[in-house]
């Protein structure tokens, strides 16, 4: 009964973030590295279950329009005529 309890996270995103940071900080010890990798895998699976099943709707189409030159706009190279 002396083993500490695992920390409780508010959201699956916080759990995934903590697992990713622990994976990045894992030492070269094979056992610790394997535990960190397994923890990250499980956190990613838990986060994927909470993700919405439907993808985000596409953004509304906005056609690109060329800006018309206004008379008050400065020329880039004064004195040179525009080429046809």
Phi, psi and omega in degrees: 000006182269357179285135181288152177285150177291144181296143178268128181258149181289321183220161176299331178295318178295322178296317180295318179297314180297320179293322179293320178294320178295324178294320180292329182267002183297144181280184181281355178296125185299320182293315180294321180295319179295321178295318180294321179294318179294320178297318179295319179298315180293321178294322179294321179293320178294322179292321180296328178292333181271348180292149180296144182287334181259136178291164179298142178293149181294150178293147179298144182288130176237110181295145178277136182236135176285138177284134177281141179291128177266155181296338182272359182281138181282149175281149179290315179233096182299142176094346178257131179283151178288142180278144180289000000 
